Amino acid sequence: MIEIKNVTKKYGKKIAVDNVSFTVEDGEIFAFIGHNGAGKTTLIKAIVGIHDFDEGEILIDGKSIKDEPVACKKLMAFVPDNPETYEQMKAIDYIDFICDMYEVDEETRKKNIKKYSKLFGMEDKLNDTIDSYSHGMKQKIVLISALAHDPKILIMDEPFVGLDPKAVFEIKEVLNEMVKEGKIIFYSTHILDVAEKLCSKVAIIKNGKLVKSGSMKQIKGDKSLENVFMELEDKE
């Protein structure tokens, strides 16, 4: 479970995230949406422990990300919108490096690396250096690295950017399988029709404030998620 309790993050006088609270339960694909600059990435980076926040509390399976950051991070994997890797490394060495940090045993890592590299069509590319890759290929390596340690919680910020249609289809299949196993997918995107089809819960943030949160069915009613979002954006 992820529990966001009255979280506020400021940059000087600017309030980027303003007293936000919601909960993500095990076995949910949770969509977190908002316009550019709404506070999505700021809150995501607070959840995964990349930066601090000023007020409130974030709990990962009951553990505080402030008080027990390593224990929390062991449960999570983070896929950012821009794949950031050590580009001079071979892809397989980078994936092994991530597995080492998560203390993944040899048998598990070999099985998962083989599974996901085959799934994303990267089997024959793992011995190439990452700087030779396209954006989409780099994104696939980040996804393989994230999935290789079998995280309980997968947090993704625009994960489909640059991916080809087959890879998008395959990752959606992986996400559905993870949810069946009781894992959490926390997913930020601007592609609202995908979020509507994929996610069971949704939260909408605007100017740092949470304006809607609940089941996808409750939030959109008989409208599309895109229509609901645009109506909220048009309100002052």
C-alpha positions, 0 to 999 in steps of 0.5 A: 500500500502507498499512503500519501498523507497531507503532503506539501512540497515547496520550492521557495515561495512556490507550493508545488504540491499542496496538502495532497492525500490519497491511498493506493491499495495492493492490486491496483493500477492507479492513474495520476494525471494533471497538466504540465507543472501540476505537481505530478513529477514532484510528488512521484519523486517524493514517493520514491525518495529522490527528494524531500517534502516539507509537510505530511507523510508518505508510507510504503507498506506502513514504512515512512519514506523519510525514516526508512528510505532503504526499506521502502526503496527495496519494495519499489522500482521507478521508471522515469519519463526520460530514461537516465542510465550510464550510457557508456555501459553495455546494457547487460552490465547496467541491468546487472548493476541494478540487480546488484543494488537490489541484491537479486540472486543469480537465478532470479536475475538470469530468468527475469533478464531473459524473460523481459529482454525477449519480450521487448525484443532486446535479446540481441542488443544487450551487449551493445553500449547504451549510447548506441540506442534510440530513446525507445530502446533506452526506455526498454532497458530501464523497464527491464532493469525495473522488472528484473528485481520483481518489485512489489510497487512499480512507479512509472512517469510517462513510461510509453514515451518513445516505445513502439506499439508492440512494446506498449502492448507487451508492457500493458500485459506485464502490468495486468499480470503484476496486478493479478499478483497483488502488486501496485502500479502507480502510473502518471501519463498524459495519454488519457484514453490509455489510462482510462482503459488500463487503470482501476483508480485515478487521481487528478492534480491541478496547480498542486492540489488534488481535485479528484480521486477515486475509482475510474468509474466514479470519476468519469461517470458516463463521460470519458476521462478526457472530458472530465479532465478538460472540464476540470482544466477549464474551471478557474 
